[in-house]
Amino acid sequence: MGEGVVRRVLNELRSQGAIRVMKGGAELTSRGEELLNNLLRGLGIDEIREVTKFSQVFKCECKRCYVSVISRSINEDSIVRLRDIAIKNGSDAVLFLKFVCPQNRFLILKLNSYLDELSQEAAEELSKLGSISCNKYTIILCGGENYQLIRSLINVVISI
């Protein structure tokens, strides 16, 4: 992407009140957060939050991990394909879960085991999600850079 394109995009976002451009960078405004959340909800992404317990689960040296609650159903037969999409787009590790009621536990799709059997701390961290409810799906992505993880998440959700 060339400098002119970046400048044009920044000017458009600024004119919509989505960002504040300052010396050395740009900052998302509350209007920008609202627009971004609407865009993500339109894709079926209800919530994205950074989580800290999953680098232990994956036994990786990932810089960061995100959990996303999605409103789309994940077909268990597509897990391997979706994992490959996540990895191709920049994630180092990915896990697909379904919140199962009345057990109030996160089922790891394709493995047919529960997250708390692998890590009680990780399961407790996920239970604090605001938008989690019965039969909702979550995707855990771990990797190095924010941009790569968000790109990976969006490509996975679009491919569901």
Secondary structure, 3 states (H helix, E strand, C coil): CCHHHHHHHHHHHHHCCCEEEECCEEEECHHHHHHHHHHHHHHCEEEEEEECCHHHHHCCCCCEEEEEEECCCCCHHHHHHHHHHHHHCCCCEEEEEEEECCCCEEEECCCCEEHHHHCHHHHHHHCCCCCCCCCCEEEEEEECCHHHHHHHHHHHHHHC
